[in-house]
Amino acid sequence: MTAQPTPQRLRYHKAIGSRATGEWWLEQKGDELTTHVTQELEGIQSGGNGGGGVGRKKCLIPDCLGFAVCSDSHCVRHADDAARSAYFQWVCANRNLLSLHGVEVDADLIAAVFRPPIVSGNKVCISVSFSGARISGPIEFKDLIFDQFELTGATIGGQLHINRCTFKEGLLATHVDLQEGAQPSFVKCRFLGGADFSHSLGNGFAFTDCSMSRKFRADGIATGQLVFVDSRFRGNIEIRHAKVGAGIHFENCEIKALLDTRGTHCHNFIATGNDLFSANQIGPLLAEGLCDFSRTRFRAGLDIDVDCSDLRLSGAQFEKGGQVSSRRGSVYLDKVRAKGRLRVSGAINSDVRPAILSLKNADAGSMTFAHVDLTWCVFYGAHGLSNAVLEMPSVRFAQSPPRSTVRRCIADEFVWRQRCQEWPGWNLVGLYRDEVSWKGRLIVTTKVELPALLPSQVASVYRELRHSLESKSNRSAANDFYYGEMEMRRLSEETGRFERVLLNAYRLASGYGLRAWRALVILCVILAIASLAMSIGGFTHDDAAFRRALVFSMKAAIPGLELRTETELTILGDWIEISLHVVGPVLIALAILAVRARIRR
């Protein structure tokens, strides 16, 4: 019995994406070559022909892996001129596939193939397959019209430029292996059929000013980058469970269908200046660095779900609202326009909250915030803050420093207090101020990130945030913002002297009607002083005890209690009694008001 030769795996490609794997190889058994493909995409599809396809005869040249398609049992590269010409005539006459399967391709071979009868004018008369070929650049296809173009399993080792070409029945480029320095570029190309680059690996692909009429797929790729500039998509874009090292870039593109990036992992995801018509879901997407959707227009209600260190939506437009979910990192929302309600949130079941860092010139009134950190967010300059929805207590604010009234604060107040340098402890790590002058002093900073603000401007921000919470009947949470508003009014140089005196007294007496203990402590101190004064010189008899004076002072201070005394009062005693009749009820009322403010809904 003759021993069967051991199969060999040749030109083996394996792309490991994010929860996706694709393998392609040629298997030689004797003088036959068989193509093998396996692919897995978690949650979406799995399949392939790992067991092997139909075997084809190998070229007679020992080291060549091309299919023997010519009459002399050679591949297109190694056939003589007569056999090659006969093959070209045959495939054109029968409209068969021009096979360069497994062939070593260079610029000279391309020049020999892409001429009459294969090319008539600028039209390639038949479909072309470079499946499994090894392409050595530089090679350029220019101003050609292809029926179908296949690069499945090809190894590209040099520059491949495809300019102003049309692919009528699509481009199939799955399992392509891009060697170092190779990055196929498509410029001003039209894809009338689909384009599939799934499970490819290597440097990546670039598309500039291209038009795609049907679906574009790049599922499970493991490439360096994927770049689209000034391109138009009428079909769905599917980049699922991919792993792109440098990043995915969409710049100034028009996308009229869906953009599906489920399970994709990349370093950066840049989608700036785009126009998305129908996309309603982006993500879940994991980016180690930046996710940038700046200046992008979302025409449909959209759900963005990303896990990245830096999410930028500067100048983005949400015409029908939507939801933006970021699991960590920083979020920039400056100049965002939202015509519908836009919910900005972090992960619900996580202690890590994304930090909102900018709302400058944004439609904050159309936004809902939940499970986010607003510690470093400067609100001044945002529009419609009184209509913003803050889902307390899941929203985190900065806390006042030790040895001051415990309350929630906004970064705007920290900016102003740090600038003035008169309140030790009011330092928030990560905040920087503009160059400003205050009370004749020039404050110079090393980094410009935040605006110079006046206390009255900070007070207006606190007022709008307070109105937002009060409109949702969340009065207890609004108390902190009311306290901040009153503090900024008190410290503002625009506030008149008399009003400032009243505000200082109000703050000292009851913390602006929010700190009951202050009113009670002051009342107890006043009662003690009044009792001591009464025991010394408040009664006409000199033998009045302190206990008796204390009872008298309490009755005088507490409204509704009847004063019964048989001892006449001195002039000092009369004035003390009158003062207690005035001060006592006021302090008691402030204490009751503060308690009510804390416990009311």
TILUMKOL-25154 format. One line per 4 residues: their letters; for each residue x, y, z of C-alpha. Coordinates in pm, 1 decimal. Example, Ala and Ser with C-alpha at 12.3 -4.5 7.8 and 13.67 -1.06 7.14 Angstrom:
BEGIN
AS	1230.0 -450.0 780.0 | 1367.0 -106.0 714.0;
END
This chain:
BEGIN
MTAQ	0.0 0.0 0.0 | 144.5 334.9 -106.7 | 195.5 585.9 176.0 | 0.1 909.5 134.4;
PTPQ	214.6 1227.5 134.7 | 180.4 1446.2 442.3 | -14.0 1766.4 364.6 | 178.1 2094.1 405.8;
RLRY	32.6 2426.0 522.3 | 160.9 2700.1 296.6 | 113.9 3077.3 308.8 | -67.5 3041.3 636.0;
HKAI	-251.4 3354.4 755.8 | -415.2 3387.9 1096.0 | -592.4 3705.5 1201.2 | -683.4 3725.9 1569.7;
GSRA	-931.8 4005.7 1623.3 | -1135.4 4085.2 1930.6 | -1323.7 3760.6 1994.6 | -1276.9 3670.1 1631.0;
TGEW	-1036.1 3440.8 1449.1 | -977.7 3387.3 1078.7 | -736.8 3141.3 915.0 | -641.7 3088.7 550.5;
WLEQ	-382.5 2860.8 398.1 | -289.9 2651.7 98.6 | -236.2 2282.0 148.9 | -16.8 2085.5 -88.2;
KGDE	-71.5 1716.6 -130.6 | 134.9 1569.8 -407.1 | 88.2 1788.7 -713.9 | -242.6 1930.8 -593.0;
LTTH	-315.6 2253.1 -401.7 | -622.9 2300.0 -187.1 | -748.3 2624.9 -30.0 | -856.2 2613.9 336.0;
VTQE	-1051.0 2878.0 528.4 | -1178.4 2888.0 884.5 | -1338.6 3184.9 1054.3 | -1513.6 3254.3 1381.9;
LEGI	-1693.1 3570.4 1487.3 | -1840.8 3554.1 1835.5 | -2212.3 3604.5 1854.3 | -2248.0 3661.8 1479.7;
QSGG	-2120.1 3377.8 1262.7 | -1870.8 3094.5 1229.0 | -1776.5 2880.2 937.2 | -1530.4 2810.9 660.3;
NGGG	-1402.1 2505.8 477.7 | -1124.0 2398.1 710.9 | -1153.2 2052.6 563.5 | -1045.8 2189.3 226.3;
GVGR	-1200.9 2287.8 -103.5 | -1163.1 2130.7 -446.4 | -801.0 2047.0 -529.9 | -633.8 2212.3 -829.6;
KKCL	-318.8 2111.4 -1012.8 | -5.4 2294.9 -907.8 | 226.0 2472.9 -1149.3 | 511.4 2250.8 -1266.0;
IPDC	775.1 2494.2 -1136.4 | 883.9 2336.8 -803.9 | 880.0 2649.5 -585.0 | 568.7 2803.5 -740.0;
LGFA	230.5 2775.6 -566.5 | 28.3 2905.1 -858.4 | -256.8 2705.2 -1006.0 | -172.1 2537.2 -1337.7;
VCSD	-437.3 2708.2 -1550.5 | -251.5 2726.5 -1880.4 | -237.1 2447.5 -2136.4 | 128.7 2374.2 -2068.2;
SHCV	50.5 2297.3 -1697.7 | 202.0 2619.5 -1578.7 | 55.7 2916.7 -1395.7 | 6.8 3250.2 -1569.1;
RHAD	348.8 3368.8 -1455.7 | 550.4 3071.5 -1579.1 | 355.7 2980.5 -1894.1 | 514.0 3059.2 -2228.4;
DAAR	369.1 3338.2 -2438.8 | 160.8 3108.9 -2656.8 | 4.5 2919.8 -2366.9 | -61.9 3242.3 -2177.4;
SAYF	-221.4 3407.3 -2481.8 | -437.9 3102.2 -2541.7 | -553.6 3107.7 -2180.9 | -643.4 3477.2 -2203.6;
QWVC	-842.2 3415.5 -2521.7 | -1025.9 3125.0 -2360.7 | -1129.6 3304.8 -2040.4 | -1247.1 3607.4 -2238.4;
ANRN	-1449.4 3397.8 -2481.4 | -1614.9 3196.5 -2203.6 | -1642.0 3481.5 -1950.5 | -1454.0 3272.5 -1697.2;
LLSL	-1252.0 3390.5 -1399.9 | -894.9 3504.1 -1469.9 | -703.7 3308.1 -1206.9 | -376.4 3435.2 -1063.4;
HGVE	-428.3 3204.0 -767.1 | -107.1 3157.5 -567.8 | 105.8 3334.1 -829.5 | 405.2 3556.4 -755.5;
VDAD	281.3 3892.4 -886.8 | 495.2 4194.3 -967.8 | 462.3 4505.8 -1184.0 | 590.4 4325.2 -1495.6;
LIAA	329.4 4050.5 -1469.5 | 55.1 4308.5 -1414.9 | 165.0 4488.3 -1732.0 | 159.1 4159.7 -1922.6;
VFRP	-188.1 4063.0 -1800.2 | -383.8 4389.5 -1799.3 | -376.9 4460.1 -2172.2 | -587.8 4337.6 -2463.1;
PIVS	-768.1 4103.4 -2474.6 | -812.7 4119.8 -2093.2 | -857.3 4495.9 -2103.9 | -1067.5 4671.5 -2363.8;
GNKV	-1036.1 5046.4 -2335.8 | -1052.9 5093.2 -1959.2 | -1278.2 4793.2 -1891.3 | -1147.0 4463.6 -1759.0;
CISV	-1358.2 4215.5 -1956.3 | -1365.2 3939.9 -1694.0 | -1346.1 3893.2 -1321.3 | -996.4 3868.9 -1173.0;
SFSG	-874.1 3665.4 -876.4 | -545.7 3717.4 -692.2 | -651.0 3467.2 -425.7 | -346.1 3337.8 -239.1;
ARIS	-110.5 3536.5 -462.3 | 206.9 3696.8 -333.1 | 207.5 4055.3 -459.6 | 530.4 4253.3 -463.1;
GPIE	490.0 4624.4 -517.1 | 482.7 4890.6 -612.0 | 177.6 4812.5 -826.0 | -86.9 5057.2 -946.9;
FKDL	-429.3 5002.1 -1098.4 | -561.5 5322.3 -1251.8 | -884.1 5417.0 -1432.0 | -1001.5 5057.5 -1472.1;
IFDQ	-1350.6 4908.2 -1448.7 | -1362.3 4561.1 -1291.7 | -1654.7 4320.3 -1277.3 | -1526.1 4143.1 -965.7;
FELT	-1188.1 4172.8 -801.4 | -1063.6 3916.5 -550.9 | -765.4 3935.5 -316.2 | -869.8 3665.3 -69.2;
GATI	-569.9 3512.5 105.4 | -323.2 3728.9 -86.3 | 7.9 3833.9 66.0 | 94.1 4193.5 -20.0;
GGQL	456.8 4285.5 27.8 | 475.0 4630.0 -131.7 | 271.9 4936.0 -213.7 | -58.4 4870.6 -388.5;
HINR	-231.2 5180.8 -526.8 | -579.6 5157.0 -676.8 | -686.3 5492.2 -821.5 | -1013.1 5593.2 -989.0;
CTFK	-1122.8 5232.8 -1039.8 | -1476.9 5095.1 -1042.2 | -1572.6 4757.3 -897.2 | -1909.0 4667.4 -1048.7;
EGLL	-1964.1 4339.7 -864.2 | -1762.8 4416.5 -554.4 | -1423.1 4358.9 -400.4 | -1343.0 4049.4 -197.5;
ATHV	-1025.4 4093.2 8.8 | -1070.8 3868.0 310.5 | -777.9 3703.7 490.6 | -525.2 3935.1 324.9;
DLQE	-178.8 3944.1 483.4 | -20.8 4289.7 461.7 | 352.3 4268.0 510.9 | 558.8 4543.3 673.0;
GAQP	533.4 4866.7 478.4 | 235.0 4753.7 272.6 | -88.9 4951.4 302.1 | -320.8 4927.1 0.8;
SFVK	-474.3 5264.3 -80.7 | -797.6 5324.1 -270.8 | -840.6 5675.0 -412.2 | -1157.7 5796.8 -586.4;
CRFL	-1280.7 5441.9 -635.8 | -1642.2 5333.1 -678.7 | -1767.7 5011.4 -522.0 | -2099.6 4928.1 -687.0;
GGAD	-2107.8 4588.8 -518.3 | -2001.6 4504.0 -165.0 | -1648.6 4531.8 -26.0 | -1528.6 4271.4 222.1;
FSHS	-1193.2 4293.4 404.6 | -1280.5 4062.5 694.6 | -1011.9 3871.1 884.9 | -724.9 4055.3 717.2;
LGNG	-408.3 4135.9 907.7 | -108.5 4366.0 882.3 | -70.9 4741.1 837.2 | -421.6 4824.4 720.6;
FAFT	-619.3 4987.8 440.0 | -683.0 5348.3 337.4 | -977.7 5488.0 139.9 | -988.7 5845.7 9.0;
DCSM	-1283.4 6001.4 -175.4 | -1440.7 5661.2 -237.8 | -1805.7 5574.0 -295.0 | -1956.6 5249.2 -165.7;
SRKF	-2306.8 5161.2 -279.3 | -2346.3 4843.5 -77.0 | -2218.8 4688.6 243.3 | -1862.3 4739.5 360.6;
RADG	-1729.3 4467.7 591.0 | -1411.6 4441.7 794.5 | -1516.3 4192.8 1062.1 | -1243.3 4038.1 1274.6;
IATG	-954.4 4225.3 1113.2 | -623.0 4252.8 1298.1 | -458.9 4549.0 1129.5 | -264.4 4859.8 1218.3;
QLVF	-524.7 5106.5 1096.3 | -834.9 5153.4 886.9 | -872.2 5499.5 731.0 | -1164.7 5659.1 544.3;
VDSR	-1142.0 6020.2 423.9 | -1406.8 6213.1 225.8 | -1586.1 5888.8 141.2 | -1955.6 5807.6 94.6;
FRGN	-2135.8 5497.4 217.0 | -2486.9 5396.2 108.8 | -2473.4 5048.3 257.8 | -2405.3 4931.2 611.3;
IEIR	-2055.8 4949.5 757.8 | -1968.2 4642.5 964.8 | -1642.6 4647.8 1160.2 | -1728.3 4394.2 1428.0;
HAKV	-1496.0 4224.7 1675.8 | -1197.7 4382.0 1500.9 | -862.2 4460.9 1658.1 | -704.2 4768.8 1504.6;
GAGI	-375.5 4871.7 1662.7 | -329.8 5233.7 1554.0 | -695.7 5312.8 1511.1 | -1002.7 5353.1 1293.6;
HFEN	-1046.0 5690.3 1122.1 | -1354.7 5835.6 953.6 | -1301.2 6193.7 841.6 | -1558.4 6403.9 654.0;
CEIK	-1751.9 6096.7 543.1 | -2119.0 6060.5 453.5 | -2276.4 5747.7 600.9 | -2637.7 5683.7 499.4;
ALLD	-2684.1 5341.8 660.0 | -2575.8 5171.8 982.9 | -2232.3 5181.1 1145.1 | -2181.9 4858.7 1339.3;
TRGT	-1867.7 4840.7 1555.2 | -1980.3 4585.0 1812.1 | -1698.4 4429.0 2008.4 | -1422.9 4615.9 1825.6;
HCHN	-1098.2 4696.3 2007.5 | -868.5 4972.1 1881.6 | -626.5 5230.5 2013.3 | -810.7 5534.2 1874.4;
FIAT	-1149.2 5569.8 1708.3 | -1161.2 5899.7 1518.7 | -1485.1 5999.8 1344.6 | -1470.0 6375.3 1290.2;
GNDL	-1673.0 6593.9 1056.9 | -1897.6 6310.5 938.1 | -2265.2 6305.0 845.3 | -2450.0 5997.8 974.6;
FSAN	-2805.6 5961.1 843.1 | -2935.4 5631.9 983.6 | -2677.6 5506.5 1235.2 | -2854.4 5431.8 1562.8;
QIGP	-2584.7 5235.0 1747.4 | -2208.6 5274.2 1778.8 | -2047.0 5021.3 2007.3 | -1991.0 4859.8 2243.8;
LLAE	-1645.9 4980.9 2141.9 | -1320.9 4955.4 2337.1 | -1054.7 5218.2 2263.3 | -739.7 5238.9 2471.5;
GLCD	-691.3 5605.0 2385.2 | -921.8 5853.2 2213.4 | -1275.6 5831.4 2077.1 | -1342.5 6148.6 1881.3;
FSRT	-1680.5 6232.8 1723.6 | -1614.0 6606.3 1697.2 | -1815.9 6802.1 1438.8 | -2013.7 6490.5 1343.6;
RFRA	-2382.0 6522.0 1262.1 | -2610.5 6245.1 1384.7 | -2944.8 6267.2 1207.4 | -3108.5 5966.8 1379.8;
GLDI	-3148.2 5890.0 1747.9 | -2814.8 5738.4 1845.4 | -2676.0 5519.0 2122.2 | -2298.4 5553.5 2162.9;
DVDC	-2143.3 5297.6 2398.6 | -1765.9 5329.5 2437.5 | -1494.8 5235.2 2683.1 | -1209.6 5479.6 2626.7;
SDLR	-977.0 5712.2 2813.7 | -1089.7 6024.9 2626.9 | -1427.8 6081.7 2457.3 | -1464.2 6400.8 2252.4;
LSGA	-1795.4 6520.1 2111.2 | -1693.2 6881.4 2051.5 | -1928.0 7045.5 1802.5 | -2131.3 6727.6 1745.1;
QFEK	-2498.1 6761.8 1646.2 | -2765.2 6521.6 1773.0 | -3076.3 6601.6 1572.2 | -3298.8 6349.4 1750.0;
GGQV	-3112.3 6311.2 2077.4 | -2990.7 5976.1 2199.1 | -2760.5 5835.2 2463.5 | -2385.6 5859.7 2516.7;
SSRR	-2238.7 5599.0 2752.5 | -1873.9 5610.6 2852.2 | -1741.2 5365.8 3107.8 | -1438.7 5567.7 3218.1;
GSVY	-1204.3 5850.5 3123.2 | -1282.9 6208.8 3024.5 | -1575.1 6341.4 2822.0 | -1576.6 6672.2 2630.7;
LDKV	-1918.1 6810.0 2535.8 | -1830.7 7164.2 2432.4 | -2040.7 7311.7 2148.9 | -2268.8 7006.3 2138.2;
RAKG	-2608.6 7073.6 1980.0 | -2900.5 6850.1 2071.5 | -3251.8 6898.3 1937.1 | -3381.7 6603.3 2135.4;
RLRV	-3304.1 6480.7 2486.4 | -2944.0 6353.6 2508.0 | -2856.8 6128.0 2800.2 | -2492.0 6123.2 2909.6;
SGAI	-2408.1 5845.7 3152.3 | -2149.2 5607.7 3285.3 | -2181.5 5239.7 3365.8 | -2463.5 5178.1 3612.0;
NSDV	-2300.7 4900.8 3815.0 | -1952.1 5051.0 3838.8 | -1772.8 5273.3 4088.7 | -1572.9 5428.4 3803.1;
RPAI	-1749.0 5730.2 3656.2 | -1649.2 5921.3 3343.8 | -1548.5 6282.1 3413.0 | -1730.6 6551.2 3216.8;
LSLK	-1464.1 6816.8 3155.7 | -1629.2 7067.0 2924.3 | -1977.8 7200.7 2854.8 | -1871.7 7532.2 2704.6;
NADA	-2127.6 7666.7 2456.3 | -2320.3 7337.6 2469.0 | -2696.3 7277.6 2478.4 | -2683.3 7153.4 2836.1;
GSMT	-3057.1 7212.0 2872.7 | -3120.3 6916.1 2641.8 | -2896.6 6681.8 2840.1 | -2953.2 6433.3 3118.7;
FAHV	-2655.9 6336.3 3336.5 | -2637.2 6010.2 3530.0 | -2349.3 5814.1 3685.2 | -2093.9 6074.8 3579.7;
DLTW	-1834.8 6287.7 3762.2 | -1881.3 6664.1 3729.9 | -1600.4 6750.5 3970.7 | -1384.9 6922.6 3706.5;
CVFY	-1662.2 7052.1 3480.3 | -1685.4 7429.3 3435.8 | -2051.0 7507.7 3369.9 | -2021.7 7875.0 3284.5;
GAHG	-2093.8 7926.3 2916.0 | -2330.3 7627.5 2884.5 | -2683.5 7699.8 2760.1 | -3006.4 7611.1 2940.1;
LSNA	-2857.9 7473.2 3261.7 | -3190.1 7527.7 3438.3 | -3343.6 7263.7 3206.7 | -3063.5 7009.4 3246.7;
VLEM	-3153.3 6690.9 3433.6 | -2914.1 6577.5 3708.9 | -2997.2 6229.6 3836.2 | -2880.4 6273.5 4191.8;
PSVR	-2710.9 6119.6 4380.5 | -2546.9 5925.1 4094.9 | -2389.3 6249.4 3971.0 | -2072.2 6339.2 4159.6;
FAQS	-1961.0 6697.6 4230.6 | -1653.2 6841.4 4400.6 | -1671.4 6861.8 4779.1 | -1583.8 7170.1 4976.5;
PPRS	-1244.6 7149.4 5150.0 | -1203.0 7059.9 5519.5 | -1272.3 7329.9 5778.4 | -1546.8 7477.7 5562.7;
TVRR	-1917.3 7409.2 5532.7 | -1962.4 7060.0 5389.5 | -2146.4 7085.9 5057.4 | -2132.9 7008.9 4688.7;
CIAD	-1940.0 7265.3 4485.4 | -1885.2 7331.5 4117.4 | -1545.8 7373.2 3956.5 | -1633.5 7732.8 3865.4;
EFVW	-1614.7 7829.0 4234.4 | -1280.7 7653.9 4278.2 | -1144.5 7841.6 3976.8 | -1236.4 8176.8 4127.3;
RQRC	-1116.5 8096.9 4480.5 | -785.9 7953.0 4357.4 | -733.1 8262.5 4149.0 | -789.6 8496.4 4443.7;
QEWP	-552.7 8296.7 4666.8 | -734.6 8407.9 4983.3 | -891.5 8074.9 5079.2 | -636.4 7808.9 5175.1;
GWNL	-750.4 7460.0 5090.7 | -964.2 7557.2 4792.5 | -745.3 7365.1 4550.1 | -881.9 7115.1 4304.7;
VGLY	-617.3 6898.7 4140.2 | -635.3 6931.5 3763.2 | -777.0 7284.1 3748.7 | -585.4 7566.0 3585.4;
RDEV	-681.3 7928.2 3544.6 | -640.6 8198.2 3283.9 | -408.6 8494.2 3331.9 | -625.8 8746.1 3518.8;
SWKG	-597.5 9032.9 3761.5 | -794.3 9061.0 4082.3 | -771.4 9344.6 4332.9 | -466.2 9478.9 4157.1;
RLIV	-274.2 9148.2 4161.0 | -176.6 8964.1 3843.4 | -219.2 8590.4 3872.4 | 3.2 8405.2 3622.6;
TTKV	-58.2 8039.0 3549.6 | 142.2 7778.9 3364.8 | -145.4 7623.4 3170.4 | -461.6 7779.3 3026.7;
ELPA	-765.5 7553.3 3040.1 | -1040.3 7736.3 3229.5 | -1189.9 8085.2 3195.6 | -1153.4 8373.6 3438.5;
LLPS	-1484.8 8414.4 3621.8 | -1645.4 8670.2 3849.5 | -1836.8 8567.5 4162.9 | -2161.1 8695.8 4009.6;
QVAS	-2109.5 8464.4 3710.6 | -2050.4 8167.3 3938.6 | -2363.4 8263.9 4134.7 | -2570.6 8258.1 3814.6;
VYRE	-2447.2 7905.0 3740.5 | -2540.1 7790.0 4091.5 | -2883.1 7950.9 4047.2 | -2956.0 7766.4 3724.2;
LRHS	-2844.5 7432.9 3866.0 | -3061.2 7493.2 4172.3 | -3363.4 7566.4 3951.8 | -3295.8 7245.0 3760.6;
LESK	-3310.6 7034.0 4075.9 | -3605.1 7223.0 4226.2 | -3807.7 7175.6 3907.6 | -3767.7 6800.7 3959.7;
SNRS	-3875.8 6839.4 4328.4 | -3526.5 6748.5 4444.6 | -3509.3 7034.5 4694.8 | -3275.4 6868.7 4941.2;
AAND	-3005.2 6829.7 4673.0 | -3069.2 7186.3 4554.0 | -2975.0 7323.3 4898.1 | -2601.6 7289.7 4830.6;
FYYG	-2631.5 7494.1 4513.3 | -2839.0 7755.2 4697.1 | -2562.9 7781.6 4956.9 | -2303.5 7824.7 4682.1;
EMEM	-2515.4 8088.5 4512.7 | -2545.8 8290.2 4834.6 | -2172.5 8257.0 4902.7 | -2086.5 8396.1 4561.7;
RRLS	-2332.2 8684.6 4609.2 | -2176.6 8763.2 4945.0 | -1823.2 8763.6 4804.5 | -1903.3 8956.5 4487.8;
EETG	-1773.9 9311.5 4464.8 | -2089.5 9395.3 4271.0 | -2299.3 9337.6 4582.7 | -2382.6 9654.1 4777.7;
RFER	-2244.7 9707.3 5128.5 | -2579.8 9687.0 5308.1 | -2676.7 9369.1 5122.1 | -2337.3 9220.4 5201.4;
VLLN	-2386.5 9292.7 5572.5 | -2724.5 9119.7 5562.6 | -2577.5 8821.2 5380.0 | -2294.0 8791.6 5632.2;
AYRL	-2542.2 8800.5 5918.6 | -2765.7 8546.3 5744.1 | -2468.5 8316.1 5686.8 | -2346.8 8347.2 6044.5;
ASGY	-2689.7 8301.1 6198.0 | -2808.2 7995.2 6006.0 | -2589.2 7919.8 5703.1 | -2839.3 8091.8 5471.6;
GLRA	-3128.2 7909.0 5633.5 | -2966.3 7567.3 5582.4 | -2763.1 7509.0 5900.9 | -2994.4 7475.1 6201.8;
WRAL	-2710.7 7413.5 6446.4 | -2571.3 7761.2 6392.1 | -2897.6 7928.3 6495.0 | -2932.6 7701.2 6800.0;
VILC	-2573.2 7757.9 6912.7 | -2610.1 8135.1 6879.6 | -2938.4 8119.8 7070.3 | -2777.2 7922.9 7352.7;
VILA	-2486.1 8168.7 7372.9 | -2722.6 8465.7 7380.3 | -2933.3 8299.0 7653.3 | -2622.9 8233.1 7862.8;
IASL	-2501.4 8592.0 7828.7 | -2847.5 8732.5 7894.5 | -2892.5 8511.3 8203.0 | -2557.6 8618.3 8341.9;
AMSI	-2639.8 8984.4 8282.4 | -2982.8 8944.5 8440.6 | -2839.6 8773.4 8748.3 | -2592.7 9059.6 8793.9;
GGFT	-2807.9 9364.4 8728.8 | -3133.2 9277.8 8565.7 | -3354.1 9260.8 8873.8 | -3416.8 9531.0 9137.1;
HDDA	-3323.3 9284.8 9412.9 | -2958.1 9191.5 9423.3 | -3017.8 8837.1 9542.7 | -3141.6 8699.6 9203.4;
AFRR	-2985.3 8360.0 9128.8 | -2846.1 8258.8 8789.5 | -3098.9 7976.6 8765.4 | -3385.6 8220.4 8805.9;
ALVF	-3228.6 8451.6 8546.9 | -3188.6 8162.9 8300.0 | -3556.9 8067.3 8333.8 | -3655.0 8428.4 8278.1;
SMKA	-3433.9 8456.7 7966.4 | -3572.9 8138.1 7814.5 | -3930.6 8251.5 7868.9 | -3847.9 8584.3 7709.2;
AIPG	-3680.3 8422.5 7406.5 | -3934.5 8152.0 7333.3 | -4253.8 8296.0 7185.9 | -4583.5 8190.8 7340.7;
LELR	-4453.6 8146.4 7695.8 | -4607.1 8378.7 7960.0 | -4366.1 8578.0 8174.6 | -4460.9 8569.1 8543.0;
TETE	-4225.5 8758.6 8766.9 | -4291.0 8933.0 9094.9 | -3959.6 9107.7 9085.4 | -3934.3 9438.2 8910.3;
LTIL	-3672.8 9474.3 8638.4 | -3405.4 9735.7 8613.7 | -3355.6 9937.6 8297.0 | -3089.8 9682.4 8189.1;
GDWI	-3337.8 9402.3 8252.4 | -3602.0 9573.9 8039.9 | -3361.0 9607.9 7747.0 | -3252.2 9246.6 7781.8;
EISL	-3615.5 9133.3 7784.3 | -3697.0 9336.2 7473.7 | -3389.6 9204.4 7292.3 | -3475.7 8844.2 7374.2;
HVVG	-3832.6 8899.6 7252.5 | -3686.8 8997.5 6912.0 | -3379.8 8777.1 6873.0 | -3519.5 8456.0 7016.5;
PVLI	-3810.7 8403.1 6773.9 | -3589.4 8496.8 6477.7 | -3323.8 8238.2 6564.6 | -3583.7 7972.3 6640.9;
ALAI	-3753.6 8042.9 6308.4 | -3420.4 8015.2 6123.3 | -3349.4 7682.8 6292.3 | -3693.5 7547.0 6198.6;
LAVR	-3647.5 7674.1 5842.0 | -3310.7 7499.1 5815.8 | -3449.9 7170.1 5946.1 | -3738.8 7188.9 5701.7;
ARIR	-3501.1 7258.9 5413.1 | -3306.7 6944.3 5497.3 | -3598.3 6704.1 5529.5 | -3844.8 6829.2 5270.4;
R	-3877.3 6639.9 4942.7;
END
